[in-house]
Amino acid sequence: MNTKVSLICSLYRNYLSKLFVAQSDRNGLSFLTTINNATRYFTQESQDQSYYNVSYEEMKEITRDKSKKVLLIDVREPEELSETGVLPSSINIPCKYWGSVEDALKNMSNKDFLKVYGREKPDKNFPIIFSCKLGKRSATACGISQQLGFKNVKNYLGGWQEWEERNQNK
């Protein structure tokens, strides 16, 4: 089984194991039941993250100061970008299909990455900030990149929605 399929299966099993718990009825037959506090469980899990959430103020400074060496990756779909707009100096690597971010960061050569995205492919220590609309897909991208060994990943939790709201008021 290739690594991409293996990763998807692993994530899916992990997801299901957090939503369901095995129990036995009075006859000893096993069955699955949902976890009553799944929302709380996932909220707690997200608090245990090992990446840092970037604030609007930090994003504003990063996009304003071109000398800051950081790669901004917007994981929204191209249609979303054309409907709403883009974060300054970001590149787009959609996260809709499992493996898009993984493929770009793991499998693309440096030359191909530069050709496709117009930026050098980051090494494992280069700062990367992921963004999406609300911060959820970008959190997924943070997790994927950390599994690939990237050590300096951050999530813009407010996402495009916060960026747009705060910049319209100015």
C-alpha positions in Angstrom: 0.0 0.0 0.0 1.5 3.4 -0.9 2.2 5.9 1.8 -0.6 8.3 0.8 -3.3 5.6 1.0 -1.7 4.4 4.2 -1.8 7.9 5.8 -5.5 8.4 4.7 -6.5 5.0 6.2 -4.6 5.8 9.4 -6.2 9.2 9.7 -9.7 7.7 9.0 -9.2 4.9 11.6 -8.0 7.5 14.1 -11.0 9.7 13.4 -13.5 6.8 13.8 -11.8 5.7 17.0 -12.5 9.1 18.5 -16.1 9.2 17.5 -17.1 5.6 18.5 -16.3 3.4 21.4 -16.7 -0.4 21.6 -19.2 -1.6 24.2 -20.8 -4.9 24.9 -24.5 -5.6 25.4 -25.9 -7.8 28.2 -25.5 -10.9 25.9 -21.8 -10.1 25.5 -22.2 -8.9 21.9 -19.9 -6.1 20.9 -21.2 -2.9 19.2 -20.1 0.6 18.5 -21.7 3.6 20.2 -20.9 7.3 19.6 -19.0 9.3 22.2 -21.4 11.7 23.8 -18.8 14.5 24.2 -17.1 14.2 20.8 -17.1 18.0 20.4 -15.4 18.5 23.7 -13.0 15.7 22.9 -11.9 17.3 19.6 -11.7 20.7 21.3 -9.3 19.2 23.9 -7.3 17.4 21.2 -6.8 20.7 19.3 -5.5 22.3 22.5 -2.8 19.7 22.6 -1.4 20.8 19.2 2.3 21.3 18.8 2.1 24.2 16.4 1.6 27.8 17.1 -1.5 29.9 16.0 -0.5 33.2 14.4 -2.6 36.3 15.2 -3.9 38.9 12.8 -1.3 41.4 14.0 1.5 38.9 13.3 0.1 38.2 9.9 -0.2 41.9 9.1 3.5 42.4 10.1 4.7 39.4 8.0 2.8 40.5 4.9 4.1 44.1 5.3 7.7 43.3 5.9 9.1 41.6 2.9 12.4 40.9 4.6 10.8 38.3 6.9 11.6 34.9 5.6 8.4 32.9 5.8 6.3 30.9 3.4 2.6 31.7 3.5 0.5 28.8 2.1 -3.2 29.3 1.5 -4.9 25.9 1.4 -8.3 27.2 0.1 -9.6 26.1 -3.3 -8.7 28.3 -6.3 -12.4 29.1 -6.7 -12.5 30.5 -3.2 -9.5 32.7 -3.9 -11.0 34.1 -7.1 -14.3 34.8 -5.3 -12.7 36.5 -2.2 -9.1 37.4 -2.7 -5.7 36.3 -1.5 -3.4 37.0 1.4 -0.5 39.1 0.2 2.6 37.1 -0.8 0.9 33.7 -0.2 1.0 30.8 -2.5 -2.0 28.4 -3.1 -1.7 24.7 -2.4 -5.3 23.5 -2.0 -6.1 21.1 0.9 -9.4 19.7 -0.5 -7.9 16.5 -1.8 -5.9 14.6 0.7 -2.3 14.7 -0.3 -2.1 18.1 -2.1 0.0 19.7 0.6 1.8 16.4 1.3 2.6 16.0 -2.4 3.9 19.5 -2.7 6.1 19.4 0.4 7.2 15.8 0.2 7.3 14.6 -3.4 7.9 17.8 -5.6 11.5 18.5 -6.5 12.9 21.9 -5.6 12.9 22.8 -9.3 9.3 21.8 -9.8 8.1 23.6 -6.6 9.8 26.8 -7.8 8.3 26.4 -11.3 4.8 25.8 -10.0 4.6 28.1 -7.0 7.3 30.8 -7.8 8.9 30.2 -4.4 11.7 28.0 -3.3 10.6 24.7 -1.7 11.0 25.1 2.1 13.4 22.9 4.0 12.3 21.2 7.2 13.3 24.2 9.4 12.0 27.0 7.2 9.0 28.9 8.7 5.7 28.1 7.1 2.3 29.6 8.0 -0.8 27.9 6.7 -4.1 29.8 6.1 -7.6 29.0 4.9 -11.0 30.5 5.4 -11.5 29.8 9.1 -8.3 28.1 10.3 -9.5 24.5 10.2 -8.1 23.2 6.9 -4.9 25.1 7.7 -4.7 23.3 11.0 -5.0 20.0 9.1 -2.1 21.2 6.8 0.0 22.0 9.9 -0.5 18.4 11.1 0.3 16.9 7.7 3.5 19.0 7.4 4.6 18.1 10.9 4.1 14.4 10.1 6.5 15.1 7.2 9.1 16.4 9.6 8.6 20.2 9.2 9.5 21.8 12.5 8.5 25.4 12.1 4.8 25.4 11.1 2.2 27.8 12.2 -1.5 28.3 11.6 -3.3 31.6 10.9 -6.3 30.7 13.0 -8.4 33.7 11.9 -8.0 32.8 8.3 -9.3 34.8 5.3 -12.5 35.6 7.1 -10.6 37.6 9.9 -8.2 39.1 7.4 -11.0 40.4 5.2 -13.1 41.7 8.1 -10.2 43.6 9.7 -9.0 45.1 6.5 -12.4 46.3 5.4 -12.7 48.4 8.5 -9.6 50.4 7.6 
